């Protein structure tokens, strides 16, 4: 099979049409530069719609004492000193502007009686600064961005799977892919590319990610183009993933549930957070709450199905129905459970990739000229623990910044890079997979990766397990050589699975190798054989297939920010 069904040319190509991708595309279009966005999913079915809690917006504290500097300090404190201080300052400085922008696009937050935006308390911030639209913040932000993109006539192409970024002499010049329905090919020439396709949490068995998202494809596309990954071992496990029914396992109960006063109970009826964070209890940092749930289950105090109870039944019924309507409706629909009377059975679930592609803090550019990476696909802001509601504001802030940078880069070019050889290689790669007729089943191999990562690189890790995981990954890679790809009346999804498998294996290898190197317990990264923080590992781990794992110093924290971080020390674990 050859020839291209679709050949397009644009100044900026955005891969991914969730919140990060659309915000970037909007910024490019508002700068008067041509932009096209592509996504494997439908525009109203992207991962951003799952964000229910809210986003950080400062200054927003009651009494006016909060500042952007305090927001940056809280972010760095929560990160266990692994976030890039420059990135934290950029996000904190620009948070209020992005709050204004999404309001301009049509997102309306909840308001207090006197007219100001209402804030919830989540996790570890010094001040109450989380702004939300009920439990529908993500869907509301996505709706507003989609409507603005439509006003600007930005082409958003759905059901397009990007298989490779096109690179010539270290410079990106577009992307190659195919239509998931009819298999027709896409060749898109672009001066610059913004990658916004999420993280790699789908490579675990119990995950909040749905099928066909967060498969690690951003990691693979960037690495194959010549970029590197940073801290892929730092993965946040959410404490509140549903266990049943099987087809809904991993669906998250909103952070709003603990923000409104939900409590955690083990199977003995004990409010067990008193043992792990007696001061903050359920409002402690997410990694602390997740580890507490995991420990209760592991030590035999969990439910029969391997979970714990999240109880809201003590709250006034009116509070639940007005402040947590989505949680209430979801549990009624999925389990016929009325959360105003009965607790919810939950367990730790892979939720967020805090590591990702290594990017520069000023504009999220990469080692590849013209390539920018944003959203969960990028690294830098979260370190070893994500301040609960920083993800939405991050994608808005860096969507705008990277969009502006990509537009300016394109406008400044005097010539376009092209490489017919690179295009032929991308085409040949798809053709080769379509012709593959081996005995190994692609989806079974994907399940093998998920089982392996859950077993050996889950909430708690150790040297022996990680080494065993790497050996198992080698075996899966060997089996991949004898895989078959089967196209049927349902479309070309099996071809997409073949690329998902490549992505999953690359992301898993990077995660395992970096987790092996990080011989300490810090934030979300729990090593049972190294239970303490190692001050020498206050570094970022940068990975590539050729160079392996390299340590990179974290830039120094400015004095005026450090002074707001209270008692942060090498033993940062004690702070959250």
ABEGO torsion letter per residue (X at the ends): XBEBABBBBBABBBBEABAAAAAAAAAAAAAGBBBBBBBABBAAABAAAABAAEBBBOBABBGGABBAAAAAAAAAAAAGGABBAAAAAAAAAAAAAAAAAAAAAGBBBBBBAAGBBBBBBBEABABBABBBBEAAAAAAAAAAAAAAAAAAGBBBBBGBBBABBBBBGGBBAEBBBBBAAAGBBBBBBBABBBBBAEBAAAABABBABBBGBGAGAAAAAAAAAGBBBBGAABBBBBABBBAOBAAABGBBBBAAAAAAGBBBBBAAGBBAAAAABAAAEAABBAAAAAAAAAAAAAAGABBAAGBBBBBAAABBAAAAAAAAAAAAAAAAAAAGBBAAABBBBBBBBBABBABEBBBBAAAGBBABBGBBBBEAABBGAAEABBBAAAAAAAAAAAAAAAAAAAAAAAAABABBBBBAAAAAAAAAAAAAAAABABABBAAAAAAAAAAAAAAAABABBBAAAAAAAAAAAAAAAAAAAABBBBBBAAEAAAAAAAAAAAAAAAAAAAAAAAAAABBBBBEABBBAABABBBAAABBBBBBBAAAEBBBBBBBBBBAAAAAAAEABBABAAAAX
